[in-house]
C-alpha cells in the first residue's frame, strides 16, 4: 500500500542516531512515496521539527545527546503530529512511559519495516479523522454508534453498564492505539485508582464476553503484555 499522492507526499522526520537505521528507513519510506528527512540527535530533530511541521515523526528513545522521552515531551508541548517511537526490545517500562508522555505508538528494535509502515499508516489515519469525530465503529458483526450511545452485536442490542460503556468508548476513540493500564485507569476510574489492575482485568473480561464474536480468530481487545491494551481497528 503506497503512501498518499505524489503531489503532496506525507512528510516524515526520523530522529535516530544510527546511520544504518536512517538509511534503511529513508529507502523504505521513500519507496512508499513519503518525503523523508532525518536527524541524528534530539536537539537537531527538535530544531528541524520546529523549522517545518511534519505529518509524522519517528523518534528513537536512545539518543546520544538527550533523553528521548524528554524530546518526546518537548515535542508534545507544541505539535500534535503523530509520533511513533522506536525502543529496545522488552523495554516495557520505556514503552509505558513513552505512551503516557504522548507517543501514538511504538515499535521495538529490532523491527520489521512492514510493521513500522503499518503503525505509521494507522497513526496517520487516526490523525486525519481528528478528535472531534463521532464515528460508527464496525468490527465484524459488532457496531458501536458513539453519537447515539448504541452498541449492537449481530444486529441485537448489547446491554452495557455505564462503566463498561465508558471503557469501550475510550477504546473506540483511540482504536488501533495502545492504551497503558495507567492511562485507562486514570481516565475511567480516576487518578486515585491508577494501580487497580484487578478492576481493569474484570471489566476487560466482561467486554470480551459481551462483544467478541470470535476471540481466537479475531480478538477485539488485544493485550500488550506488561503495557496495556489495544482495540483492533475496524
C-alpha positions as CSV (number, residue, x, y, z in Angstrom):
1,X,0.0,0.0,0.0
2,X,1.5,3.3,-1.1
3,X,1.5,6.5,0.9
4,X,-0.7,9.4,-0.3
5,X,-0.4,11.1,-3.7
6,X,2.9,12.3,-5.1
7,X,1.5,15.8,-5.5
8,X,1.6,16.2,-1.7
9,X,3.6,13.4,-0.1
10,X,3.3,12.7,3.6
11,X,6.4,14.2,5.3
12,X,8.2,12.2,7.9
13,X,11.0,13.2,10.2
14,X,13.3,10.4,11.5
15,X,15.2,11.2,14.8
16,X,17.7,8.4,15.2
17,X,21.4,8.4,15.8
18,X,22.1,5.1,13.9
19,X,23.1,5.9,10.3
20,X,22.1,2.4,9.3
21,X,18.6,2.8,10.6
22,X,18.3,6.2,8.9
23,X,19.4,4.8,5.6
24,X,17.1,1.7,5.9
25,X,14.1,3.8,6.8
26,X,14.7,6.5,4.3
27,X,14.9,3.9,1.5
28,X,11.8,2.1,2.7
29,X,9.7,5.2,3.2
30,X,10.7,6.9,0.0
31,X,9.8,3.8,-1.9
32,X,6.3,4.2,-0.4
33,X,6.1,7.8,-1.5
34,X,6.9,9.5,1.7
35,X,9.1,12.7,1.9
36,X,11.8,11.9,4.4
37,X,14.2,14.0,6.5
38,X,16.4,12.7,9.3
39,X,18.3,14.0,12.3
40,X,21.0,12.2,14.4
41,X,20.4,13.9,17.7
42,X,17.5,15.1,19.8
43,X,18.4,18.7,19.6
44,X,18.8,18.6,15.8
45,X,15.5,16.7,15.5
46,X,13.6,19.3,17.6
47,X,15.1,22.1,15.6
48,X,14.1,20.5,12.3
49,X,10.6,19.9,13.6
50,X,10.3,23.5,14.7
51,X,11.5,24.8,11.4
52,X,9.0,22.8,9.3
53,X,6.0,20.9,10.5
54,X,5.9,17.2,9.7
55,X,3.0,14.9,9.2
56,X,4.6,12.2,11.3
57,X,7.7,11.8,13.4
58,X,9.7,8.6,14.1
59,X,11.6,9.0,17.3
60,X,14.3,6.7,18.7
61,X,14.3,6.9,22.5
62,X,18.1,6.1,22.8
63,X,19.6,9.3,21.6
64,X,23.3,10.4,22.2
65,X,22.7,13.9,23.4
66,X,19.5,13.8,25.4
67,X,16.8,11.5,26.7
68,X,14.4,10.5,24.0
69,X,11.5,10.8,26.4
70,X,12.4,14.4,27.1
71,X,12.4,15.1,23.4
72,X,9.0,13.4,23.2
73,X,7.6,15.6,25.9
74,X,9.1,18.8,24.5
75,X,7.6,18.0,21.0
76,X,4.2,17.3,22.6
77,X,4.3,20.8,24.1
78,X,3.6,22.3,20.6
79,X,3.0,19.7,18.0
80,X,0.1,17.2,17.6
81,X,1.8,15.3,14.7
82,X,1.7,11.6,15.2
83,X,4.8,10.3,16.9
84,X,5.9,6.6,16.6
85,X,8.8,5.8,19.0
86,X,11.5,3.2,18.5
87,X,12.6,1.5,21.6
88,X,14.7,-1.5,22.7
89,X,13.2,-5.0,22.8
90,X,11.5,-5.8,26.1
91,X,11.8,-2.2,27.3
92,X,8.3,-2.4,28.9
93,X,8.8,0.5,31.3
94,X,10.1,2.7,28.5
95,X,7.1,1.8,26.3
96,X,4.6,2.7,29.1
97,X,6.4,6.0,29.8
98,X,6.5,6.9,26.1
99,X,2.8,6.3,25.6
100,X,2.0,8.2,28.8
101,X,4.2,11.0,27.5
102,X,2.3,11.4,24.3
103,X,3.6,8.8,21.8
104,X,1.0,7.5,19.4
105,X,2.5,4.1,19.1
106,X,5.8,2.2,19.5
107,X,7.9,-0.3,17.6
108,X,10.6,-2.4,19.3
109,X,14.1,-2.9,18.0
110,X,14.9,-5.0,16.1
111,X,11.8,-4.4,14.0
112,X,10.3,-5.4,10.6
113,X,9.9,-2.5,8.2
114,X,6.4,-3.6,7.3
115,X,5.3,-3.4,10.9
116,X,6.6,0.1,11.2
117,X,4.9,1.1,8.0
118,X,1.6,-0.4,9.3
119,X,2.0,1.5,12.6
120,X,2.6,4.7,10.7
121,X,-0.4,4.3,8.5
122,X,-2.6,3.6,11.5
123,X,-1.3,6.7,13.3
124,X,-1.9,8.9,10.2
125,X,-5.4,7.6,9.8
126,X,-6.2,8.5,13.4
127,X,-4.7,11.9,12.9
128,X,-6.8,12.5,9.7
129,X,-10.0,11.6,11.5
130,X,-9.5,14.2,14.2
131,X,-10.5,14.0,17.8
132,X,-14.0,15.6,17.3
133,X,-15.3,12.8,15.1
134,X,-18.1,10.6,16.5
135,X,-17.8,7.5,14.3
136,X,-19.9,4.5,13.9
137,X,-17.4,1.7,14.6
138,X,-17.6,-1.7,13.0
139,X,-15.7,-4.8,13.9
140,X,-17.1,-7.9,12.2
141,X,-20.7,-8.1,13.4
142,X,-20.2,-5.6,16.2
143,X,-21.3,-2.0,15.7
144,X,-20.7,0.9,18.2
145,X,-22.5,4.2,17.5
146,X,-20.9,6.7,19.8
147,X,-23.2,9.6,18.7
148,X,-26.3,7.6,19.9
149,X,-24.6,5.6,22.7
150,X,-25.8,2.4,20.9
151,X,-23.9,-0.9,20.8
152,X,-25.2,-3.9,18.7
153,X,-23.8,-7.3,18.1
154,X,-25.2,-9.3,15.1
155,X,-27.9,-6.7,14.9
156,X,-29.0,-7.2,18.5
157,X,-28.6,-4.5,21.2
158,X,-25.9,-5.2,23.8
159,X,-26.6,-4.1,27.4
160,X,-23.5,-2.4,28.9
161,X,-23.2,-0.8,32.4
162,X,-22.2,2.8,32.5
163,X,-18.6,1.8,33.4
164,X,-18.4,-0.8,30.6
165,X,-19.7,1.7,28.0
166,X,-17.2,4.4,29.2
167,X,-14.4,1.9,28.9
168,X,-15.5,0.8,25.4
169,X,-15.9,4.4,24.3
170,X,-12.3,5.2,25.4
171,X,-11.0,2.3,23.3
172,X,-13.1,3.2,20.3
173,X,-11.8,6.8,20.4
174,X,-8.3,5.5,20.4
175,X,-8.8,2.4,18.2
176,X,-5.6,0.9,17.0
177,X,-3.6,2.7,19.6
178,X,-2.0,1.1,22.7
179,X,-3.5,2.4,25.9
180,X,-1.5,1.8,29.0
181,X,-3.0,0.3,32.2
182,X,-2.4,3.6,33.9
183,X,-4.0,5.7,31.2
184,X,-7.1,3.6,31.2
185,X,-7.5,3.5,35.0
186,X,-6.9,7.3,35.2
187,X,-9.5,8.1,32.5
188,X,-12.2,5.7,33.7
189,X,-11.7,5.2,37.4
190,X,-9.8,8.5,38.3
191,X,-6.3,9.4,39.4
192,X,-6.6,7.6,42.7
193,X,-7.1,4.2,41.1
194,X,-4.1,4.1,38.7
195,X,-2.9,0.8,40.2
196,X,-6.3,-1.0,40.4
197,X,-5.4,-3.7,37.9
198,X,-7.9,-6.2,39.2
199,X,-10.9,-3.9,38.3
200,X,-9.4,-3.3,34.9
201,X,-8.9,-7.0,34.2
202,X,-12.5,-7.8,35.3
203,X,-14.0,-5.1,33.0
204,X,-11.9,-6.2,30.0
205,X,-13.1,-9.7,30.6
206,X,-16.7,-8.5,30.7
207,X,-16.4,-6.6,27.5
208,X,-14.7,-9.5,25.7
209,X,-17.6,-11.8,26.8
210,X,-20.2,-9.4,25.6
211,X,-18.7,-8.1,22.4
212,X,-16.2,-10.5,20.9
213,X,-17.8,-13.0,18.4
214,X,-14.7,-15.0,17.7
215,X,-11.9,-14.1,20.2
216,X,-9.5,-16.7,19.0
217,X,-9.6,-15.8,15.3
218,X,-10.1,-12.1,15.6
219,X,-9.7,-10.7,19.1
220,X,-11.3,-7.3,19.6
221,X,-9.2,-6.3,22.7
222,X,-5.6,-7.1,22.1
223,X,-3.3,-7.5,25.1
224,X,0.1,-5.7,25.0
225,X,1.8,-7.8,27.7
226,X,3.0,-5.7,30.6
227,X,1.9,-2.5,28.9
228,X,-1.8,-2.3,28.3
229,X,-4.5,-3.0,25.7
230,X,-5.2,-2.1,22.1
231,X,-8.6,-2.1,20.4
232,X,-8.3,-3.7,16.9
233,X,-9.1,-1.3,14.1
234,X,-12.2,-1.7,12.0
